[in-house]
Amino acid sequence: MINNEFKHSDLTSKIIGCAMTVHSELGNGFQEVIYQRALAIEMEAAGISFIREFEMPVYYKMQQIGTRRVDFLVEGMISVELKAIIQLADVHLAQAINYLEAYDLEIGLLINFGSKSLQFKRLTNKVFKQKNQGNPNIK
């Protein structure tokens, strides 16, 4: 699963591996929060540093207009969004990419536990600016 063409491939592969373990143990059919709790246990066991439900501000024209919680912020640089639905749709992919852009994170994962086989997408923020470097809210 590690592909050096993808930035942070070693870390995203570890996260996906943890998600595969959760999916093989629990299967599909649970609510998203159950998978979120189980994935937290797996990532902790794998030594992956993360913040669960990390609240991040959303800005419009330099003004904060709200907040959004990312399911996991991994090692201060990778957004992980979870779903527990039968099939991922383009709207879910667009939502996850919008979060990357809003938070100025370069890499993200969209993981779906709701299908018979685990679904995941590696995401890249094509307008990444690195404006969060030094931001005390993202470590």
C-alpha positions, 0 to 999 in steps of 0.5 A: 500500500505504500507508494512513494509517489504519494506524500506521507504514504507511509503514514496514510498506509498505516492509517488505512491498515488500522481501518482495515483491521477495524472493518475486518473485526466489526464488518459493516452496519454500525454507526460512524461513531462506533468505527471512529472509536474503534479506529482511535483504539487501533491507531493508538495501538499502532503509535499514531499520534492524532486528535479526535474530532478536532475543531477547526475554524472555517474562514470566508474572506478572512472572517471566521464564519463557523467551525467544523470538526474533522474526525481525526487530525493525524500528526497535525497534517492529515485529515481523516474523514469517516463515513458509514454509508453503503456507497461513497458518492461524489458529494462525500469526496467533494466535502472531504476536499473542501475540508482540506482546502478550508483547513489548508491541509495537504493530505487527507483520507476519506474512509467508508466503513459502511460497504461490504469491503472497506473503501478509502480515498487518498486526497490531495489539496491542490491549492495547499498554501502551508499557511498553517505553519506555526499555527498554534491550533495545528501541531 
